[in-house]
């Protein structure tokens, strides 16, 4: 099995703007751009709010237990279904969870984590 990573980085607005400007210039010159995916935060405090201990526990549980629904995930975590639902949909919105709808019997939403690690990059 191939190991897949998600990159999380800390970049202020100036660094992000510089990176976009650099990529745009390379595209205009016809150069090939290596695709990379990731999530950037402006500072470590905002990252901590988004990737809280509870949300990281959700990611780990999905990866390890492969729940067949958000309801099943909430039971595995011993959490309220609404709070679990909200966190799962938020993590899906930022790209850390994939949601798959299924209509086997009753409609369910299956959460999936399709990577093995989250790598944190902090410029110094």
C-alpha positions in Angstrom: 0.0 0.0 0.0 1.3 3.4 -0.9 1.7 5.9 1.9 -0.2 9.2 1.2 0.4 12.4 3.0 -1.5 15.6 3.6 0.6 18.8 4.1 -0.5 21.4 6.6 1.5 24.6 6.6 1.7 27.9 8.4 1.9 30.8 5.9 1.1 34.4 6.5 -0.7 36.3 3.7 2.5 37.7 2.3 4.1 34.3 1.9 0.9 32.9 0.3 0.7 35.8 -2.1 4.4 35.4 -3.0 3.9 31.7 -3.7 0.8 32.3 -5.9 2.7 35.1 -7.8 5.6 32.7 -8.4 3.4 29.9 -9.7 1.5 32.3 -11.9 4.8 33.6 -13.4 6.0 30.0 -14.1 2.6 29.2 -15.8 2.9 32.3 -18.0 6.4 31.2 -19.1 4.9 27.8 -20.0 6.8 25.9 -17.3 5.4 22.7 -15.8 4.1 23.0 -12.3 4.2 20.1 -9.9 0.7 19.7 -8.4 0.6 19.7 -4.6 -2.3 19.6 -2.2 -2.4 21.0 1.2 -4.0 23.3 3.8 -2.5 26.5 5.0 -3.1 28.4 8.1 -2.1 32.0 8.8 -0.8 31.1 12.3 -0.4 28.2 14.7 -3.3 29.4 16.8 -5.8 29.2 14.0 -4.4 25.7 13.1 -4.9 24.6 16.7 -8.6 25.8 16.6 -9.2 23.8 13.4 -7.2 20.7 14.2 -8.3 20.3 17.8 -7.6 17.1 19.7 -11.2 16.0 19.2 -11.1 16.5 15.4 -7.8 14.6 15.3 -9.4 11.8 17.2 -12.2 11.8 14.6 -9.6 11.4 11.8 -7.8 8.6 13.6 -11.0 6.7 14.4 -12.2 6.9 10.8 -8.8 5.7 9.5 -8.6 2.8 12.0 -12.3 1.7 12.4 -13.8 2.5 8.9 -17.3 3.4 10.2 -20.1 2.9 7.8 -21.9 6.1 8.8 -21.5 9.3 10.8 -23.9 7.8 13.4 -21.6 4.7 13.8 -18.6 7.1 14.1 -20.4 9.0 16.9 -21.0 5.7 18.8 -17.4 4.7 18.4 -16.3 8.0 19.8 -19.0 8.1 22.5 -19.9 11.6 21.3 -23.1 13.4 20.6 -24.3 12.7 17.0 -24.9 16.4 16.1 -21.4 17.5 17.3 -19.8 14.6 15.4 -21.9 15.4 12.3 -20.8 19.1 12.5 -17.1 18.3 13.0 -17.1 15.6 10.2 -18.7 18.1 7.7 -16.3 20.8 8.7 -13.3 18.5 8.2 -14.8 17.5 4.8 -15.2 21.1 3.8 -11.5 21.8 4.4 -10.5 18.6 2.6 -9.4 16.3 5.4 -12.3 13.8 5.1 -14.1 12.5 2.0 -17.8 11.8 2.4 -19.5 9.1 0.3 -23.3 8.8 0.2 -24.8 5.4 0.0 -28.4 4.3 -0.5 -28.1 0.7 0.7 -31.4 0.6 2.6 -31.5 3.9 4.5 -29.3 6.7 3.0 -26.0 7.0 4.9 -22.9 9.2 4.7 -19.7 7.2 4.9 -16.7 9.3 6.1 -13.3 8.3 4.7 -9.7 9.3 5.4 -7.6 8.6 2.3 -4.2 9.4 3.6 -1.8 8.0 6.2 -0.2 11.1 7.7 -0.6 14.8 8.2 2.7 16.6 7.8 3.1 20.0 9.4 5.4 22.6 7.7 6.4 25.7 9.7 8.7 28.2 8.0 11.4 29.7 10.2 
